[in-house]
């Protein structure tokens, strides 16, 4: 297990930040919404028994202030981070629970080019570099500044199609409508310190460092967090119809460490300016670094949220929305021309000075602990907590 310290995962301005998340409570054998406050994680369960319910509260900030004043149960963050990750020890979970987990794809023109390349290579990474050069040559080297859905975008699409590079990714990358898909089932995402998985059927894959918007049932963006949309490039490259196989596997969606709620210290406009950094550390001193510049998104947040939520689709428990990534690693890890792919034991860190650091370790998906705590388990837990005899009393845990 990778040792984590509070200062390594928290935002630089943690004292001003409103940070909420989830913690596994061994005493009650279930998940508790928590608020970070002065080095402690305060139990919010008596105010809102899920993070979804908390974020749907009209007086969200009042609820959090009440929790600070009432002497709720609490856990020391440092102890939580460095305890064992088991049912009998407190540990961080993904900060979302009942929210649907959605994702937007091809939201950067640069990443659209990589999706076209994957498709043209039919998942064969050995052809990627040659195909990349051909595509970039056909468009004059760059698509920077092209606005999806514009007349200019339509002309670029026409040029690519005429050059033989037709792709369904062109439609969502520079067409009028963004790609929105379901990334992961409810309660399946993993949190900071947990393992992420690469299935045995993939040999070309990568992390995708992303800003994730957390939206309530009314379509209001209440805050954001960091996410890793683990992607199997070879699988999606074979066919876009294999998107579910490429995107939705155990341990394929990581979120955290906390949701930063919007307040005077951090707003939606601050989130628009985020720079998200990626570091992958592997065996033998291998290091990969990258950056996702959110300000280069080709579509504004409002357009992405509006594509997911509106008269055509509601989310009674809210939703988390991966906003896409600019980062697509193409540097060679092993043989020339073979590009990047994960190896077992890679430590993946996705970080931002204002959102903290999400850290996960790569393992084979088939060797991860099975996902067993689903919606039924959560309902059973909430019913148990309705019984005063099983409700814990306020206490501090070191």
C-alpha positions in Angstrom: 0.0 0.0 0.0 1.3 3.5 -1.0 1.8 5.6 2.1 -0.2 8.9 1.9 0.2 12.0 4.0 -2.5 14.7 4.4 -0.4 17.4 3.0 0.2 15.2 -0.1 -3.5 14.8 -1.0 -5.0 18.0 0.3 -5.3 21.3 -1.8 -2.7 23.9 -1.0 -5.4 26.2 0.4 -7.2 23.4 2.4 -7.9 25.6 5.3 -10.2 27.8 3.1 -11.7 24.9 1.1 -15.0 23.1 1.7 -14.0 19.5 1.2 -16.6 16.7 1.5 -16.1 13.0 0.9 -16.9 9.5 2.1 -15.3 7.2 4.6 -15.8 3.5 5.5 -16.7 3.3 9.1 -15.7 -0.1 10.6 -17.8 0.6 13.7 -21.1 0.6 11.8 -19.8 -1.3 8.8 -20.9 1.2 6.2 -20.1 4.5 4.4 -20.3 7.9 6.1 -20.3 11.3 4.3 -17.6 13.4 5.9 -16.4 17.0 6.0 -12.7 17.8 6.3 -12.1 20.3 9.1 -8.8 21.1 10.9 -7.2 17.8 10.2 -10.3 15.7 11.0 -13.0 14.1 9.0 -16.4 15.0 10.6 -19.2 12.6 10.3 -22.1 14.1 8.4 -24.5 11.1 8.5 -27.0 12.7 10.9 -27.3 15.7 8.6 -27.3 13.8 5.3 -26.9 10.0 5.1 -25.4 10.1 1.6 -23.3 12.6 -0.3 -26.0 12.8 -2.9 -28.5 13.9 -0.3 -26.1 16.4 1.1 -25.4 18.0 -2.3 -29.2 18.2 -3.0 -29.8 20.2 0.2 -30.8 23.7 -0.5 -29.0 25.0 2.6 -25.8 23.0 1.9 -23.5 25.5 3.6 -25.7 25.8 6.6 -25.7 22.0 7.0 -21.9 22.0 7.0 -21.6 24.8 9.5 -24.0 23.0 11.8 -21.8 19.9 11.6 -18.8 21.9 12.6 -20.6 23.3 15.7 -22.2 20.1 17.0 -19.2 17.9 17.9 -19.9 15.1 15.4 -18.0 11.8 15.4 -14.7 12.3 13.7 -11.6 10.6 12.4 -8.1 11.8 12.2 -7.2 12.1 8.4 -3.6 11.1 8.8 -4.6 7.9 10.7 -7.2 7.1 8.1 -4.8 7.5 5.2 -2.2 5.2 6.7 -4.4 2.4 8.2 -5.2 -0.9 6.5 -7.8 -0.8 3.7 -10.2 -3.4 5.1 -13.7 -3.7 6.5 -12.3 -3.3 10.0 -10.3 -0.1 9.4 -11.6 3.4 8.4 -10.5 4.4 5.0 -11.4 6.9 2.3 -13.9 5.9 -0.4 -14.8 7.6 -3.6 -16.5 10.9 -2.7 -19.7 10.2 -4.7 -22.3 7.5 -3.9 -25.8 7.5 -5.5 -24.9 10.0 -8.3 -24.9 8.6 -11.8 -21.4 8.6 -13.2 -21.3 10.1 -16.7 -18.5 11.2 -19.0 -17.9 13.4 -21.9 -15.6 12.2 -24.6 -13.6 14.1 -27.3 -14.0 17.4 -25.6 -10.6 18.6 -26.7 -9.8 18.8 -30.4 -6.3 17.3 -29.7 -7.9 14.2 -28.1 -10.3 13.9 -31.1 -7.2 13.4 -33.3 -6.1 10.6 -31.0 -9.5 8.9 -31.2 -9.4 9.1 -35.0 -5.9 7.5 -34.9 -7.1 4.7 -32.6 -10.0 4.0 -34.9 -7.8 4.1 -38.1 -5.3 1.7 -36.4 -8.1 -0.7 -35.4 -6.5 -0.9 -31.9 -3.0 -1.7 -33.3 -0.7 0.6 -31.4 2.3 -0.2 -33.7 0.5 1.8 -36.5 -0.2 4.9 -34.3 2.7 7.1 -35.0 2.5 6.7 -38.8 -1.3 7.4 -38.7 -0.8 10.4 -36.4 1.6 12.0 -39.0 -0.9 11.4 -41.8 -3.8 12.9 -40.0 -2.0 16.0 -38.8 -0.6 16.6 -42.3 -4.1 16.5 -43.8 -5.3 19.3 -41.5 -2.2 21.5 -41.6 -0.8 20.4 -38.2 -3.3 21.9 -35.8 -7.0 22.4 -35.0 -6.4 24.8 -32.2 -9.2 27.3 -31.8 -11.8 25.5 -33.9 -15.2 25.8 -32.2 -17.3 22.6 -32.4 -20.5 23.1 -34.4 -19.1 26.2 -36.2 -18.8 26.7 -40.0 -15.1 26.4 -39.6 -15.5 23.1 -37.9 -17.7 21.9 -40.7 -15.0 22.8 -43.2 -12.4 21.0 -41.2 -14.6 17.9 -41.1 -15.0 18.1 -44.9 -11.3 18.3 -45.4 -10.7 15.2 -43.2 -13.4 13.2 -44.9 -12.1 14.2 -48.4 -8.6 13.0 -47.3 -10.0 9.6 -46.3 -10.1 10.2 -42.5 -13.9 9.9 -41.9 -14.6 9.0 -38.3 -17.6 9.1 -36.0 -15.2 10.9 -33.6 -15.3 13.9 -36.0 -19.0 14.3 -35.3 -18.7 14.5 -31.5 -15.3 16.3 -31.6 -16.2 19.2 -33.8 -19.9 18.6 -34.6 -22.8 20.3 -32.8 -23.4 17.7 -30.1 -20.9 16.4 -27.5 -20.4 12.7 -26.7 -21.9 11.8 -23.3 -21.9 8.3 -22.0 -22.3 6.4 -18.7 -18.8 5.7 -17.4 -19.5 3.5 -14.4 -22.4 2.0 -12.4 -23.6 3.8 -9.2 -21.3 3.0 -6.2 -18.6 1.4 -8.4 -16.1 4.2 -8.4 -12.9 3.9 -6.3 -11.3 6.5 -4.1 -7.9 7.9 -3.3 -5.5 5.1 -2.1 -7.5 2.3 -3.8 -6.4 0.2 -6.7 -7.4 0.7 -10.3 -7.6 -2.1 -12.8 -6.4 -3.0 -16.3 -8.2 -6.1 -17.7 -6.1 -8.9 -19.1 -7.7 -8.5 -22.6 -6.0 -5.0 -23.0 -2.5 -4.4 -24.1 -2.8 -0.6 -25.0 -4.3 1.5 -22.3 -3.7 4.7 -20.3 -4.9 7.0 -17.5 -7.1 10.0 -18.4 -6.7 12.8 -15.9 -9.9 14.8 -15.8 -11.8 17.5 -13.9 -15.1 16.0 -12.7 -18.1 18.2 -12.1 -20.5 17.2 -9.4 -24.1 18.2 -10.2 -27.2 18.1 -8.1 -30.7 17.0 -9.1 -31.6 20.5 -10.3 -28.6 20.6 -12.7 -26.6 22.9 -10.5 -22.9 22.3 -10.4 -22.1 22.2 -6.6 -18.4 21.4 -6.8 -15.8 19.4 -8.5 -13.2 16.7 -8.0 -10.4 14.9 -9.8 -11.0 11.8 -11.8 -9.2 9.0 -13.7 -11.2 7.7 -16.6 -9.1 4.6 -17.2 -9.2 3.9 -20.9 -8.4 0.8 -23.0 -7.2 2.3 -26.3 -6.9 -1.0 -28.1 -10.5 -2.0 -27.3 -12.1 1.3 -28.2 -9.9 1.5 -31.3 -11.4 -1.7 -32.6 -14.9 -0.3 -32.6 -16.6 2.7 -30.9 -19.4 0.2 -30.2 -17.0 -1.4 -27.7 -17.0 1.7 -25.6 -18.6 -0.1 -22.7 -16.0 -2.8 -22.8 -13.2 -0.1 -23.0 -14.6 2.1 -20.2 -16.6 0.2 -17.7 -14.7 -2.5 -15.8 -13.9 -3.0 -12.1 -11.6 -0.3 -10.9 -11.8 1.7 -14.1 -13.1 4.9 -12.6 -11.3 6.7 -9.8 -12.5 9.9 -8.1 -11.2 12.0 -5.2 -9.8 12.6 -2.9 -12.6 15.0 -2.0 -15.3 17.1 -3.7 -14.4 20.7 -3.4 -17.7 22.6 -3.0 -18.0 26.0 -4.5 -17.7 29.0 -2.1 -16.0 32.4 -2.0 -12.6 30.7 -2.0 -13.3 28.5 -5.1 -15.9 29.0 -7.8 -17.0 27.5 -11.1 -14.9 30.1 -12.9 -11.9 28.9 -10.9 -12.6 25.4 -12.0 -12.6 26.6 -15.7 -8.9 27.6 -15.2 -7.7 24.3 -13.7 -4.5 22.7 -14.7 -4.5 19.0 -13.8 -1.2 17.2 -13.7 -0.5 13.5 -14.2 2.4 11.5 -13.0 2.8 7.8 -13.5 5.7 6.1 -11.7 6.5 2.5 -12.6 9.2 0.0 -11.8 12.8 0.6 -12.7 12.5 4.4 -12.2 10.1 4.8 -15.1 8.2 8.2 -15.0 5.5 9.6 -17.3 4.2 13.2 -16.8 1.4 15.1 -18.5 -0.9 18.0 -18.2 -4.6 18.5 -18.8 -5.4 22.2 -19.3 -9.1 22.6 -18.6 -9.2 26.1 -20.1 -8.6 24.5 -23.5 -11.9 22.6 -23.4 -13.6 23.0 -26.8 -17.0 23.3 -25.2 -18.0 25.2 -22.0 -19.1 23.4 -18.8 -22.7 24.6 -19.4 -22.9 22.9 -22.7 -21.6 19.6 -21.4 -23.9 19.7 -18.4 -26.8 20.6 -20.7 -26.1 17.7 -23.0 -26.4 15.3 -20.0 -29.2 17.0 -18.0 -32.4 18.8 -19.1 -35.9 18.2 -20.3 -34.6 15.1 -22.1 -32.9 13.5 -19.0 -33.1 14.0 -15.2 -31.0 12.6 -12.4 -32.9 12.5 -9.1 -29.7 11.8 -7.1 -27.5 14.1 -9.2 -24.5 13.0 -11.3 -20.8 13.3 -11.6 -19.6 14.3 -15.0 -16.1 13.6 -16.3 -15.3 16.5 -18.6 -12.6 14.9 -20.8 -8.9 15.1 -21.1 -6.4 16.8 -23.3 -3.8 14.2 -22.4 -3.1 11.2 -24.6 0.3 9.7 -24.0 2.1 8.7 -27.2 5.7 8.5 -26.0 7.3 5.0 -26.1 7.6 3.1 -22.9 9.4 0.1 -24.4 10.1 -0.5 -28.0 10.1 2.4 -30.5 6.7 3.0 -32.0 4.9 1.0 -29.3 3.7 4.1 -27.3 2.6 4.0 -23.7 0.6 1.4 -21.8 0.2 0.6 -18.1 2.1 -2.0 -16.2 1.1 -3.7 -12.9 2.4 -1.6 -10.0 2.2 1.8 -11.7 1.4 4.5 -9.2 -0.9 7.1 -10.8 -1.2 10.5 -9.3 -3.6 13.1 -10.7 -3.2 16.5 -9.0 -4.2 20.1 -8.9 -3.0 22.7 -6.4 -6.7 23.6 -5.7 -8.2 20.1 -5.6 -5.5 18.0 -4.1 -4.0 14.7 -5.3 -5.8 11.5 -6.3 -3.4 8.5 -6.0 -4.1 5.0 -7.2 -2.1 1.8 -8.0 -2.5 -0.2 -11.1 -3.3 -3.9 -10.8 -4.8 -6.5 -13.1 -8.6 -6.1 -13.0 -9.1 -9.8 -12.4 -7.0 -9.6 -9.2 -8.8 -6.6 -7.6 -11.1 -7.2 -4.6 -14.5 -7.9 -6.1 -17.1 -5.1 -6.0 -19.7 -6.2 -3.5 -21.1 -3.1 -1.8 -23.9 -1.9 -4.2 -27.2 -0.1 -3.9 -28.9 -3.0 -2.1 -26.1 -3.0 0.5 -26.4 0.7 1.0 -30.2 0.4 1.5 -29.7 -2.3 4.1 -27.1 -0.1 5.9 -29.4 3.0 5.9 -32.2 0.9 7.3 -29.9 -0.4 10.0 -28.9 3.1 10.9 -32.5 4.1 11.3 -32.6 1.9 14.4 -31.4 4.0 17.5 -29.9 0.8 19.0 -27.3 0.5 16.2 -26.5 4.2 15.9 -23.0 5.1 17.2 -22.5 7.9 19.7 -20.2 10.9 19.1 -16.6 10.0 19.5 -13.2 11.0 18.2 -11.0 8.5 16.6 -7.3 8.9 16.4 
